[in-house]
Amino acid sequence: MNDTDPAPLHKANPRHVQPEDEVFSIFFIFKIKEEYRARLLQQFTTHVAKTRSEEPGNLVFDLYTIDGQDDTLVIYEHWRTESDLWDIHFQQPYAIETGKLLEQAMVGDMKQYLNIVSEF
């Protein structure tokens, strides 16, 4: 996998899991129509930056590309609670805008690509 802009934080992440956090994690590995790739990467530049800076419930939000697979993107997310994702994040204007673009750009249905991590 390749880093994108803004780059994944990895060990430089200033946020850490707290004892009271439930930690809800997802992998979202999805196929896109190639004509939307540049536009999606540009949208995610804003989306990732705003998620990290404006949402205290977000612990990790990283976007990756994959070598040799220009039609595939990977999102890796950790949230303090499940509701931080469903009830707060998806209500943000930039998340709504990204969702609308993904509906056009994604091959297939969004739900087929969402993977919830239940154990580490």
C-alpha positions as a Python dict, from the first residue, in 0.01 Angstrom:
ca = {
    (1, 'M'): (0, 0, 0),
    (2, 'N'): (110, 356, -63),
    (3, 'D'): (63, 659, 158),
    (4, 'T'): (-153, 945, 31),
    (5, 'D'): (-184, 1315, 112),
    (6, 'P'): (-230, 1384, 396),
    (7, 'A'): (-3, 1094, 484),
    (8, 'P'): (-112, 825, 728),
    (9, 'L'): (6, 913, 1077),
    (10, 'H'): (124, 567, 1185),
    (11, 'K'): (325, 605, 1507),
    (12, 'A'): (320, 987, 1483),
    (13, 'N'): (-51, 993, 1569),
    (14, 'P'): (-106, 1232, 1862),
    (15, 'R'): (-431, 1059, 1963),
    (16, 'H'): (-433, 753, 2183),
    (17, 'V'): (-696, 510, 2305),
    (18, 'Q'): (-824, 598, 2651),
    (19, 'P'): (-956, 345, 2904),
    (20, 'E'): (-1313, 464, 2851),
    (21, 'D'): (-1296, 428, 2471),
    (22, 'E'): (-1492, 144, 2316),
    (23, 'V'): (-1281, 162, 1997),
    (24, 'F'): (-1472, 92, 1678),
    (25, 'S'): (-1251, 10, 1379),
    (26, 'I'): (-1318, -41, 1010),
    (27, 'F'): (-1135, -124, 690),
    (28, 'F'): (-1295, 6, 376),
    (29, 'I'): (-1127, -143, 68),
    (30, 'F'): (-1316, -41, -243),
    (31, 'K'): (-1303, -32, -620),
    (32, 'I'): (-1355, 294, -807),
    (33, 'K'): (-1412, 397, -1165),
    (34, 'E'): (-1076, 520, -1290),
    (35, 'E'): (-1214, 848, -1422),
    (36, 'Y'): (-1298, 947, -1062),
    (37, 'R'): (-960, 861, -907),
    (38, 'A'): (-799, 1208, -915),
    (39, 'R'): (-1119, 1377, -797),
    (40, 'L'): (-1160, 1130, -509),
    (41, 'L'): (-800, 1167, -396),
    (42, 'Q'): (-843, 1545, -397),
    (43, 'Q'): (-1167, 1519, -197),
    (44, 'F'): (-1004, 1286, 54),
    (45, 'T'): (-722, 1538, 106),
    (46, 'T'): (-981, 1767, 266),
    (47, 'H'): (-1186, 1485, 420),
    (48, 'V'): (-893, 1324, 603),
    (49, 'A'): (-753, 1656, 726),
    (50, 'K'): (-1088, 1773, 861),
    (51, 'T'): (-1171, 1438, 1020),
    (52, 'R'): (-840, 1435, 1204),
    (53, 'S'): (-851, 1800, 1313),
    (54, 'E'): (-1222, 1853, 1383),
    (55, 'E'): (-1354, 1524, 1519),
    (56, 'P'): (-1238, 1435, 1871),
    (57, 'G'): (-1399, 1091, 1837),
    (58, 'N'): (-1160, 996, 1560),
    (59, 'L'): (-841, 814, 1660),
    (60, 'V'): (-713, 713, 1315),
    (61, 'F'): (-825, 802, 965),
    (62, 'D'): (-579, 688, 699),
    (63, 'L'): (-619, 659, 323),
    (64, 'Y'): (-397, 439, 105),
    (65, 'T'): (-356, 354, -261),
    (66, 'I'): (-237, 11, -376),
    (67, 'D'): (58, -54, -608),
    (68, 'G'): (-61, -166, -949),
    (69, 'Q'): (-430, -124, -862),
    (70, 'D'): (-531, 228, -961),
    (71, 'D'): (-896, 127, -924),
    (72, 'T'): (-868, 45, -551),
    (73, 'L'): (-847, 266, -241),
    (74, 'V'): (-816, 165, 124),
    (75, 'I'): (-946, 356, 426),
    (76, 'Y'): (-845, 248, 776),
    (77, 'E'): (-1032, 410, 1067),
    (78, 'H'): (-1046, 391, 1447),
    (79, 'W'): (-1318, 572, 1644),
    (80, 'R'): (-1356, 616, 2019),
    (81, 'T'): (-1712, 480, 1992),
    (82, 'E'): (-1925, 340, 1713),
    (83, 'S'): (-2160, 641, 1736),
    (84, 'D'): (-1868, 876, 1666),
    (85, 'L'): (-1865, 728, 1315),
    (86, 'W'): (-2233, 674, 1238),
    (87, 'D'): (-2394, 962, 1431),
    (88, 'I'): (-2129, 1235, 1410),
    (89, 'H'): (-1880, 1175, 1129),
    (90, 'F'): (-2131, 1092, 859),
    (91, 'Q'): (-2326, 1410, 943),
    (92, 'Q'): (-2031, 1641, 871),
    (93, 'P'): (-2062, 1847, 549),
    (94, 'Y'): (-1733, 1715, 409),
    (95, 'A'): (-1837, 1354, 481),
    (96, 'I'): (-2170, 1410, 307),
    (97, 'E'): (-1988, 1558, 7),
    (98, 'T'): (-1744, 1265, -4),
    (99, 'G'): (-2032, 1018, 25),
    (100, 'K'): (-2210, 1172, -273),
    (101, 'L'): (-1891, 1152, -479),
    (102, 'L'): (-1833, 791, -370),
    (103, 'E'): (-2185, 696, -482),
    (104, 'Q'): (-2088, 805, -835),
    (105, 'A'): (-1731, 678, -830),
    (106, 'M'): (-1760, 340, -661),
    (107, 'V'): (-1796, 16, -850),
    (108, 'G'): (-2087, -162, -683),
    (109, 'D'): (-2245, -85, -348),
    (110, 'M'): (-2062, 78, -57),
    (111, 'K'): (-2185, -184, 192),
    (112, 'Q'): (-2010, -467, 7),
    (113, 'Y'): (-1671, -311, 85),
    (114, 'L'): (-1713, -216, 453),
    (115, 'N'): (-1530, -443, 699),
    (116, 'I'): (-1584, -392, 1071),
    (117, 'V'): (-1298, -515, 1289),
    (118, 'S'): (-1438, -701, 1586),
    (119, 'E'): (-1113, -835, 1736),
    (120, 'F'): (-747, -738, 1735),
}
